[in-house]
């Protein structure tokens, strides 16, 4: 069995990072080798790019610059961390991946999807998630969570309600288009109940991978 690549995605404040941590802890207890990572980031170079993307000092950043920075971070991340981990048969749990590009830069920034798909293909180098969890939440609930967690918003979080509404709807559309690999979950469910649904789907993905 090769490694399994599982992505946790959704708008800011959806709780994806919490569910990723919970799933990783359970997988480790069940005897799996787990690699937790995130986008943008995951490697020294990619984390530096993350800082540039999210810094509130960079409010003048144009959409095309943002897109290419994300792609650059992903290219480094995939080749330096994700691919090697999968070759070692690890369970790679990633906070965001290619669906985030389509949701944020496609639905959110209105950049043509044909361009996004071409850039994603170059950046990911053929690496695709085996399973993507998309945590669906209302923008109001997401903003309320962010305000509780942070005193200030980063550059992306400051993009506004209309922007995040487009992104949230984009995520829903992406999940419905690819039900075989994407799981849409109600992010406003209790944390424990949501975690059980996540882990059940991961178990099914593991069994499917072993059967190949």
N, C-alpha and C positions, 0 to 999 in steps of 0.2 A: 504493500500500500504506500502510495506517495503521500506527501503532506496534504493537509486540508487548509484552504484559504477562505476565511470567513470574515466578512465585512459588516461593521455596525455603522449605520448611516441615518441621517435625518437632520433637520434644522437644528441650529444652536438651541440648547435648553431642552432637547428631547429626552435626555437621559441615556443616550447610547453608550457613553463612557462608563457609566455605572453598570450597565448590563454586560459590557465587555469584561469588566473586572470580575464580576460575579461568575460569568461563564468560564473565564480563565482559571479561577480558583477551583471550580468544580472539576474541570478537565485535569488539572494537576493532581487533585485528590484521586481521580480515576486512573492515574498512571500515565497520562499523556505528556509529551514534551510540548510546552506552549511558548510561543513567542508573541508578546504583545507589542503593538506598534501603532503609529498614527500618521495621518496625512493632514496638512503637509507636515513633514518631519520624519522621525524614525532613524535618521542618521545625522552625523555631525553637520554635513553640508546641507541636508534638507531642513534641519532645524534652523540654520541661519537664514535660509530662504523663508521659512515660516515667520521668523521675526520681522522680516521686511514686509511680507504680505499683510500681516495683522497689525503692524504698528500704526497707531492713530496719527503719527507724524507724517504718514504717507497718504493723506487724504486726496492728493492730486493724482494718484495712480489711475491710469486709464484701464479700461476693461481688458484690452488686448495684452497689456503688460501683466495684469493679474493672472490671466489665463496661462501665459507662457511661463510665469514663475511657478505656478502650480505644476505645470507639466515638467519643468526642470527638476523640481523637488521629487516628483514621482519617478522620473527616470533614474535618479540616483538611489532612491529608496528601494525600488524594485530590484535593481541589479546588485546593490550592496547588501541588502538585508532580506527581502522577501524571497527571492529566488533561492539563495543559499539555504534558507531555513526550510523551504519546501523540499529541496533535494535531500535534506536530512530527515525528512518525514515528520517535521514538526507541525503542530496545529498553529497556524498563523492567524491571529485575531487582530484585525486592523480597524482603527477608528477612522472611517471614511476611505473611499477609493474612487474609482472611475464614475460611479453614479453621482457623486458629489459634483463633479465637473459638469455633467449634463444638467443637474438640478440648479446649481448656482450660476454657472456661466451661460448655460443654455436658457432655461426657463427664467432665471433671475436677471441676467445681463442681456438676454436676447441675441447672443452670438449664434450664428448658424450651426445647427447640429452636425451637418456634414463636415464642417471644419473641426468641431470638437471631437468627433469620432476619429478623424484622421490624426489629430494631435494626441488623443488618448492612445491610439494604436502604437504610435512611435514611443510615447513615454512608458507604456506598460510592457512593451516588447513581447506581446503574446501572453502575458500573465493575466488570468481572469479569475475572479472569485468563484469558488464552488457554491457559495451561499452568501446572500446579502440580506441582512435584516434592515428594514426601513421602519423607524419608529415615528409614527404619525401623531402629531400633537397640534393643537390650535396655536396660532401665533400669540394670542393673549396669554395662554398658559406658559408658553415657552419664554416669553418676555418676563413674566412674573418670576420664573425660576432663575433666569439670568440675573435679575435685580437682587435676588436673595444671595446669589453666589458671588457676585462681583460688585465692587464699588463703581467701576467704570467699564464702558464697553470698548472692545477693540475696533479696528477699522471696519471689519466685516459686520460685526454685530450692530454697528451704528448705521447700517444701510437703510433702515426704515421698515415700517410695517408692510407697505405695499410690496417691497422687494421680497420680504420673507414670505408673504402670502403666495407670491408666484413660485417661490422655491418649494414651499410646502406642497402646493398643488402639483408641481413638477415631480416631486418624489412619489406622490400617489400614482401619477400617470406611469412613471417608470416601473413601479412595482406591478401594476396591472398588466403591463406589456410583457413582463417576463416572469410569470408565476412559477415557472420551474426552478428558477434560481433566486428569486426575490420574495421575501416574506414581509408583508405589511402588518405591523402590530400597533395596537392602540397604546401609545406611550403614556396615557393617563391612567392606565390600570395600576393597581398596587404593585410596588417593586417586586415583591416575592412572586406574585402570580405571573407577572411579565417574565421574570427570570425562569420560571418553570416552562413556559411556552418556548422561550429561546432554547433552553437546554434540550427539550424534546426534539426540536427541529435539528439541532446539532447532532443528536444521537441518530436521527434518521439519515442525515448526510454522511455520517461516519459509516453506517451500515451500507449505504449505497456505494461509497467509495471502495469499501472492502470487497464488494460483490463484483467490481469491474475486473 
